[in-house]
Amino acid sequence: MFKSLILCLLTLVLTGCAVVSKGPPGVPFEKGARWALLPLANHTETPQAGLRAEAILEPLLRRHGVTQLIHAPRAEGDALFEAGDRKSLADARRWAGEQGARYAITGAVDEWRYKVGVDGEPAVGLALQVIDLRSGAVVWSAVGGRSGWSREALSAVAQKLLGELLDGLVVP
């Protein structure tokens, strides 16, 4: 009993703190479909957090089987704080449809910072959703938050979280 408790605690310590919710599992995506990476809204006080998350998200999507991936153009004036309004997202969705994309992935960055304090732990919070551009329906979504250790890079924590979120995304 004591050994099991120690093992559980050790596992928690080694994995860091993470909360993830995703689904539905097993969505039947069209094989070989074209995907669009739409802007991720930046709901943080950190400049370019959405752009940073997109840069990490792209290769992870390709690793999960998204081979035909296009990027929506960014609106003017997005140098520091990305646009996260509904009009910008609607424009990006329209653009993706015009480019022949079947699915679009978008979302929001809700936390992207080093916590204030002695240790300065990195903390990331993200939400993702896949939209079927033919129907306009959200067919898959995931949300999660993760914090790391004081010597861990914020980008590494983001990569781990995005990897966990995308583990539920199966692309043929």
C-alpha positions in Angstrom: 0.0 0.0 0.0 2.8 2.4 1.0 4.8 1.6 -2.1 1.7 2.2 -4.3 1.2 5.6 -2.8 4.9 6.5 -3.3 4.7 5.4 -6.9 1.6 7.5 -7.5 3.2 10.6 -6.0 6.4 10.1 -7.9 4.4 9.8 -11.1 2.6 13.1 -10.4 5.9 14.8 -9.6 7.6 13.6 -12.7 4.8 14.5 -15.1 4.1 18.0 -13.8 0.6 19.4 -13.4 -1.7 19.0 -16.3 -5.5 19.0 -16.9 -6.7 17.9 -20.3 -10.2 17.3 -21.8 -10.7 16.2 -25.4 -13.2 14.5 -27.6 -15.1 13.1 -29.2 -12.6 10.3 -29.9 -12.5 8.6 -33.3 -13.9 11.3 -35.5 -13.8 10.0 -39.1 -11.9 12.7 -40.9 -11.7 12.4 -44.7 -8.5 10.8 -45.8 -6.1 13.1 -47.7 -8.3 16.2 -47.0 -6.8 19.7 -47.1 -6.6 21.4 -43.7 -6.2 25.0 -42.8 -4.4 26.3 -39.7 -6.4 29.4 -38.7 -5.2 32.0 -36.2 -5.2 31.1 -32.5 -6.8 33.9 -30.5 -4.5 35.4 -27.9 -6.4 35.8 -24.7 -3.3 36.5 -22.7 -1.2 39.5 -21.8 1.8 37.9 -23.6 2.5 39.4 -27.1 2.4 36.9 -29.9 1.3 33.9 -27.7 -1.1 32.8 -30.5 1.7 32.9 -33.1 4.0 31.0 -30.8 1.4 28.3 -30.2 0.7 28.0 -34.0 4.4 27.5 -34.7 4.5 24.5 -32.3 1.1 23.2 -33.5 2.0 22.9 -37.2 4.7 20.2 -37.0 2.6 18.3 -34.4 -0.4 18.3 -36.8 1.9 17.0 -39.5 3.0 14.2 -37.2 -0.6 13.3 -36.6 -1.2 12.8 -40.3 -2.2 16.2 -41.6 -0.1 16.4 -44.7 -2.0 19.0 -46.7 -1.9 22.1 -44.4 -2.3 25.7 -45.4 -2.0 28.8 -43.2 -4.6 31.5 -43.2 -3.1 34.9 -43.8 -2.9 37.2 -40.8 -4.8 40.4 -40.6 -2.9 43.7 -40.8 -1.9 45.2 -37.4 -1.3 41.8 -35.7 2.4 42.4 -35.0 2.2 42.2 -31.2 -1.3 41.2 -30.2 -3.1 38.9 -32.6 -6.7 39.6 -33.5 -9.0 37.3 -31.7 -12.4 38.7 -32.7 -15.1 36.8 -34.4 -14.9 38.8 -37.6 -11.2 37.8 -38.1 -12.0 34.2 -37.5 -15.0 34.3 -39.9 -12.7 35.9 -42.5 -10.1 33.2 -42.0 -12.7 30.5 -42.3 -14.1 32.0 -45.5 -10.5 32.2 -46.9 -9.9 28.5 -46.0 -13.0 27.4 -47.7 -12.1 29.4 -50.8 -8.7 27.6 -50.8 -10.4 24.2 -50.9 -9.8 23.2 -47.3 -12.1 20.6 -45.8 -11.2 21.1 -42.1 -9.9 24.1 -40.2 -8.2 24.0 -36.8 -8.3 27.0 -34.6 -8.6 27.8 -30.9 -7.3 30.1 -28.2 -4.3 30.6 -26.0 -5.7 31.4 -22.5 -2.4 31.3 -20.6 1.2 31.7 -21.7 3.5 32.9 -19.0 6.0 32.2 -16.3 4.2 32.3 -12.9 5.3 35.1 -10.6 7.3 33.9 -7.7 10.6 32.5 -6.6 10.5 29.6 -9.1 8.9 31.2 -12.1 7.2 28.1 -13.3 6.0 28.1 -16.9 2.2 27.8 -17.4 0.2 27.3 -20.6 -3.5 27.0 -21.2 -4.9 26.2 -24.7 -8.2 25.3 -26.4 -8.4 23.8 -29.9 -11.2 22.9 -32.2 -11.5 21.4 -35.6 -14.3 22.8 -37.8 -15.8 20.9 -40.8 -15.8 23.8 -43.3 -18.6 22.1 -45.4 -21.1 22.0 -42.5 -19.6 24.7 -40.2 -19.8 22.3 -37.3 -17.1 21.8 -34.7 -16.3 18.1 -35.0 -13.5 17.8 -32.5 -12.2 19.9 -29.6 -9.8 19.8 -26.8 -8.8 22.0 -23.9 -6.1 21.8 -21.4 -3.7 23.5 -19.0 -0.2 22.5 -17.9 2.5 24.0 -15.7 6.1 22.9 -15.7 9.1 23.2 -13.4 11.1 26.3 -12.9 13.9 25.4 -15.2 11.6 24.2 -18.0 11.1 26.3 -21.1 7.6 27.7 -21.7 7.7 26.3 -25.3 8.5 22.8 -24.0 5.5 22.9 -21.7 3.4 24.2 -24.6 4.7 21.4 -26.8 3.8 18.7 -24.2 0.3 20.2 -23.7 -0.4 20.4 -27.5 0.9 16.9 -27.9 -1.5 15.6 -25.2 -4.4 17.6 -26.8 -3.7 16.2 -30.2 -3.4 12.6 -29.0 -7.2 12.4 -29.5 -7.0 13.6 -33.1 -6.7 10.7 -35.5 -6.2 11.6 -39.1 -6.1 8.8 -41.7 
